[in-house]
Amino acid sequence: MSSGSEQSSLHAPRVDEVRESLRRLLGDDYEAAWAAACARVPMNIDTPVLDEDQFERLLDGLAERGSLSRVIAMSWRIRRTAARKLSELGR
C-alpha cells in the first residue's frame, strides 16, 4: 500500500520515461516505433524535453502504430492526466 506522500510525488511523464518504457515493452520494434513517434512531433530522437502540444503529438505518433504502442500511449495519457489533476488539487 502506498502512502500519501508517494501518491503526491506523481509527476508528469518525461520523454525519457516514455522512451524507456517503449524500449522495455517493444523490444526489437522499439527503434521503429520511437522514430515514427518522433517524426510525428517532429523532433530529433534524442530530444530531452517537449512542451504539452509536442508531447501530445508524440503520444499520437505512438497510438497511430496500433497494437501495444497504442496501449503504451494510452497509459502515458492516463499518467499525464492524473499528474495534472493532482497538481490542480495541490497534491
N, C-alpha and C positions, 0 to 999 in steps of 0.2 A: 504494500500500500504506500502511496506517495504522500509526502507531507505538503502542506500549503505552500511552503517556500519553494519546493520543487515545481509545483504547478505554476507559480507566478514567474518562474525563470524561463518560461517558454518564450522563445524569441522568433521573430520572423525568419523563415528559411533563408539560407545564404546559398549563393551559386555553388560554392564548393561542396555543400551538403547534398545538393541535388545531383551534382556530377558524381560524387562518391556513391550515392545510392544507385545510380544507373550502372556504375562500374560493378558494384556488388551483385545487382539483380539481373543485369542483362548479359554479363559475361562477354562472349565474343561479339555480340551485337552492340556493345557499348559505344564503340568509336563511331559507327554509322549513325546511331541514334543521337549522340551528342552533337555530331557535325550537322545533322539535319535540324536539330532544335536551335543550334547557334545561328544557322543560316536564316531561320525564321525571324530572328530578332531584328536585324542582323548584328552579329558580334563575332569577335575572334574566339576561338575555342578556349583560350586561356584568360578571358576577361573575368576579373575577380568580383566586380560589383555591378549591379544593374539597378535602374530605377524601377518603380512599380509597373509601369507600362512595358518596359523591356522584359521584366521578369514574367509578366503575364504572357507575352509573346513566346518566351522560352517554353513555358508550360504548354502553350498552344502547339508549338512545334513538336513537343513530345507526344501530346494527345493525338495529333494527326497520324502518327505512326501506328496507332492502334495497339491492340493486344496488351501486353504487360506495360509498354510505355504509356499507354492511356491510363492504366491503373496507377502508375507511379505519379503521373501528372495530377491526377485527381487527389491523391494522398497529400501532395505538396500544397495543393489549393486549400484543402481542409486545414492543414497546418498553418498556412498564411492567415486564413480566416480566424482560426482560434487565437492566434497570437495577436491579431488586430483587435478582436473583441476583448481579450484580457487586458490589453493596453488601454482600451477605451474605459474599461471598468476600474482602471487604476491598480491592476494586479500584476 
